[in-house]
Amino acid sequence: MHIANPIYDVVFKFMMEDEKVAKAFLSAIIGEEVVELDFSAQELTRRPAQGEQQKKKSRKAAKQDETFLTVCRFDFSAKISVPDGGFKTVMIELQKAKLLSDVMRFRRYLGLHYQNPNNTYDGGDDSKKARQIYCIFLLGHDIGIPDRPVLQVDYNAKDSTTKTAVASTNEFIQSLHHRSWIVQIDQLKQRRRSAVEKLLSIFDQANRTKNHHILNVDEDDFPEVYRHIIRRLRMASESEEIQREMELEDDLMKELQDKERLIAHKDKIIEEKDKALGEKDKIIEEKNKALDEKDKALDEKDKVIDEKDKIIDEDKKALSERDMLIGELKKQLKSKL
């Protein structure tokens, strides 16, 4: 079956706009059942239309056009069932990024969630309590942890002295710390060890056809609970508008990659210049050291000459005194004769 490639932001956004799909996808990642979902906010970064770009003539505007974002972001308010039969409401922040440089954006978005007074719920005693925050990162790059396509990061509390674990269901801990799931898309590579890895195989780029916008998958490879996700992606593959949007993303990514290569080339030139300057400084330092040694040798030579001159002066003085003594002796002898 041919499906649209969800590595593209426009396809992923189309996929997640279906509430049933979004609940199934998020439930699979966090390992908890999402029963209700509210799209609090969403952001799909795009380049301005061609007409708008032509209007941007100022230097500042041109700079802004060069720094378009590369993050596809969704914020959800989710109602999740808990083992005791009740429910809890959490904030789920899902961000999909292509570049490692987007880390600082992740931090800013997370900070906004902690500051947002709306991310609270009624505590039942006329007080507001902070909702838990779940963060999901779909990364188009590796973070340096190989062979681990999906990483789960939890808040783990322990006694500082005994190092024994403490239950992390404490409200204070949950309010000030968040749980995270990190998906390294490049690390999927045919891994199907669990239901979530089977679902995430929709991102496996090994399934690309000659048209990189399209993946070829077997619907039977996916558990029944995820089949509607596959059908949603098949629907996206049949949309001409989405095809055009993927072509636009290709153009944008090519520009980004060209810019990254240019930056890398400039950084290499700067590094080589710094290395050359460092070697030049080393040569100058060695020359200065040689000059210092030469000056020291000259000082030693001058000292030796001074000592020699002193000895010569002393010898001259001794000769002069000897001559005077001989002269006195000659006078005495002459007077006796």
Buried (B, 14 or more C-beta within 10 A) or exposed (E): BBBBBBBBBBBBBBBBEBEEBBBBBBBBBBEBBBEBBEEBEBBBBBBBEEEEEEEBEEEEBEEEEEEEBBBBBBBBBBBBBEEEEEEBBBBBBBBBBBBEEBEEBBEEBBEEBEEBEEBBBEEEEEEEEBBBBBBBBBBBBEBEEEEEBBBEEEBEBEEEEEEEEEEBEEEEBBBEBBBBBBBBBBBBEEBEEEBBBBBBBBBBBEBBEEEEBBBEBEEEEBEEEBEBBBBBBBBBBEBEEBBEBBEBBEEBBEEBEEEEEEEEEEEEEEEEEEEEEEEEEEEEEEEEEEEEEEEEEEEEEEEEEEEEEEEEEEEEEEEEEEEEEEEEEEEEEEEEE
